[in-house]
Amino acid sequence: MGGAPLSLLYLIEQLDRRHYLPEVLFLGREGEEVDLYRRRGIPVRVRSDITTFPHARNAFLSLRSLRPWEVLTRPLQILPSALRMRAELRARPADLVHLNTSVLLPAGLGAAWAGVPVVWHVREPLHPGILGVRRSLVRSCIDACSRAVIAISRFDAAPLAQGDKLHVVYNFVNFETFDRRLDGSAFREDLGLSKGRPIALMLGGLIASKGPDILIEAAALVRRRRPDVVCVIAGLPPRGESPSPVKRTLRRLLESTGIVTNVERRVLDLIRRHGLEENVRFAGMREDVPDMIAACEVLVWPGTVSHFARPIIEAGAMARPVIASDFPSTRETVRDGETGLLVPPRDAVSLAGAILRLVEHPDDARRMGETAYRQALERYDARRNAAAIIRIYDEIMAPGQGGGSS
C-alpha cells in the first residue's frame, strides 16, 4: 500500500478528537486504502468524478504513456472537478481541508473557492516538465490556495514557492506499529521461507519508478554466489494480460515502438530467462509491513525516479539497513556506509554487489541498522512530527486567523 494514505492514517490517529473530527474524501475508485480506513472507524466518502492533475516526478502526464490523450483531457477536467469539490464542501461543510498529495490541484481550487482554509501536504517533488510552464502553474496554484504548505523533505520543498507558509515536516513512522522486537517469523512461514534464507525485501510492487526489473537483474547476479538469497517484492503483483484481445494487441504494438514500456512483462521475462522462480517471490498487497521488514536482512529501494521513499524510513524504524538508488532525495534519508548503501540508479551490478556485501557481512548490516534506527527516532517519530502538523492546524484555526470554530 502506498505511503501517502498510511502517513495520513498515522496523522489522523494522533488527532485529539475533542478538537478535530476527521473525515476522509477519497478521489477515484474504492480500494485497499478505503477499506483500511473504514476498518479503523474513520468516516470515509468516495468521489470518482473529482479528478487529479498529476505533475509529480512519479506521477506525470506524458505523451509516452498508454493514455497520451490525458495530456489534453486532464486540464479540461480541472474546472468541472474544482466546481464539484466546491459543491461537496458546501453540502458537507468543513473547517479545514488537508490535501494529502500535490496532484490534488482541482480539489485545492475547489476548497479555496469554497472559502475553506487549506493545508497542502506535498509528498512528492514536482516534475520539472519540458519548459517548466506546467510546474510553474502548479506551484503557483499550491501557493495561492493554501494557508500552509507542508513538504515531507527538503528535497520536496525545493521546487515549491518559498516563504513563511512553507514548512518541512519529515514523513513519519508509528513506532508502536513498527516494533523492532518483531522477528518476522509469521511472514517467513506465510511465504514458506526457512529462517536461514536471507531475504532482500522490496516494497513498491511492479511499478516502473520503483525499479523492480533492476532488482530482478541484480537477483540473477546474486544467485551465482548466493543461491540461498531470496528477493521478495511486496506491493502490486503481476496482473497478467488484459482479457480484451483488442487491448492486448494495442498494448503490444505500443510496446514494440518503444513509446511505452511494460515493467511487469520485463520482470516476468527476466525471471523465466534466468530461472529465478525460487529466488524471487511476490508477496502481493499486504498490511503486515513491520513483520515483512523484520523478516529481511536488507531492504532494497532500486528506484528510478528521485523521490522520498517511505520504505527507507520504515526500515530504519525496524533497525534494518537499506540499499537505495543514489538520488538527491535518498541522500537526505540514507547516509552512505552508515545507515545503508547508495548505488547508482539502474545499475544492477552495483545493486547485486551491495546485497552480497550486507548478506555476507552481517555485523556491518547490524551496525548500519542500529544507526538507521537512531536516525529514525530523531527524525521520523510519528508523535513528534504529527504534533508539528497539528500545531499548524491550530495556528490556522486560532481566533482571528479566519478559521472555523471547531
Residue, then its C-alpha position, 0 to 999 in steps of 0.5 A: m500500500g502506498g505511503a501517502p494514505l498510511s502517513l495520513l492514517y498515522l496523522i489522523e490517529q494522533l488527532d485529539r478528537r475533542h478538537y478535530l473530527p476527521e473525515v476522509l474524501f477519497l478521489g477515484r475508485e474504492g480500494e485497499e486504502v478505503d477499506l483500511y480506513r473504514r476498518r479503523g472507524i474513520p468516516v470515509r466518502v468516495r468521489s470518482d468524478i473529482t479528478t487529479f492533475p498529476h505533475a509529480r516526478n512519479a506521477f506525470l502526464s506524458l505523451r509516452s504513456l498508454r493514455p497520451w490523450e490525458v495530456l489534453t483531457r486532464p486540464l479540461q477536467i480541472l474546472p468541472s472537478a474544482l466546481r464539484m469539490r466546491a459543491e461537496l464542501r458546501a453540502r458537507p461543510a468543513d473547517l479545514v481541508h488537508l490535501n494529502t498529495s500535490v496532484l490534488l490541484p482541482a480539489g485545492l481550487g475547489a476548497a479555496w473557492a469554497g472559502v475553506p482554509v487549506v493545508w497542502h501536504v506535498r509528498e512528492p517533488l514536482h516534475p520539472g516538465i519540458l519548459g517548466v510552464r506546467r510546474s510553474l502553474v502548479r506551484s503557483c496554484i499550491d501557493a495561492c490556495s493554501r494557508a500552509v504548505i507542508a513538504i515531507s523533505r527538503f528535497d520536496a520543498a525545493p521546487l515549491a514557492q518559498g516563504d513563511k507558509l512553507h514548512v518541512v515536516y519529515n514523513f513519519v513512522n508509528f513506532e508502536t506499529f513498527d516494533r523492532r522486537l518483531d522477528g518476522s517469523a509469521f511472514r517467513e512461514d506465510l511465504g514458506l521461507s526457512k529462517g536461514r534464507p536471507i531475504a532482500l525485501m522490496l516494497g513498491g510492487l511492479i511499478a516502473s519508478k520503483g525499479p523492480d526489473i533492476l532488482i530482478e537483474a541484480a537477483a540473477l547476479v546474486r544467485r551465482r554466489r548466493p543461491d540461498v538469497v531470496c528477493v521478495i517484492a511486496g506491493l502490486p503483483p503481476r496482473g497478467e494480460s488484459p482479457s480484451p484481445v483488442k487491448r492486448t494487441l494495442r498494448r503490444l504494438l505500443e510496446s514494440t515502438g518503444i513509446v511505452t514500456n511494460v515493467e511487469r512483462r520485463v520482470l516476468d521475462l527476466i525471471r523465466r530467462h534466468g530461472l529465478e522462480e525460487n529466488v524471487r517471490f511476490a508477496g502481493m498487497r499486504e498490511d503486515v509491513p513491520d513483520m515483512i521488514a523484520a523478516c529481511e536482512v536488507l531492504v532494497w529501494p532500486g528506484t528510478v525516479s528521485h523521490f522520498a521513499r517511505p520504505i527507507i524510513e520504515a526500515g530504519a524504524m525496524a533497525r534494518p539497513v537499506i540499499a537505495s538508488d543514489f538520488p538527491s532525495t535518498r541522500e537526505t534519508v540514507r547516509d552512505g556506509e552508515t545507515g545503508l548503501l547508495v548505488p547508482p540508479r539502474d545499475a544492477v551490478s552495483l545493486a547485486g554487489a551491495i546485497l552480497r556485501l550486507v548478506e555476507h557481512p552481517d555485523d556491518a548490516r547490524r551496525m548500519g541498522e542500529t544507526a538507521y534506527r537512531q536516525a529514525l527516532e530523531r527524525y521520523d517519530a510519528r508523535r513528534n512530527a504529527a504534533a508539528i502538523i497539528r500545531i499548524y492546524d491550530e495556528i490556522m484555526a486560532p481566533g482571528q486567523g479566519g478559521g472555523s470554530s471547531 
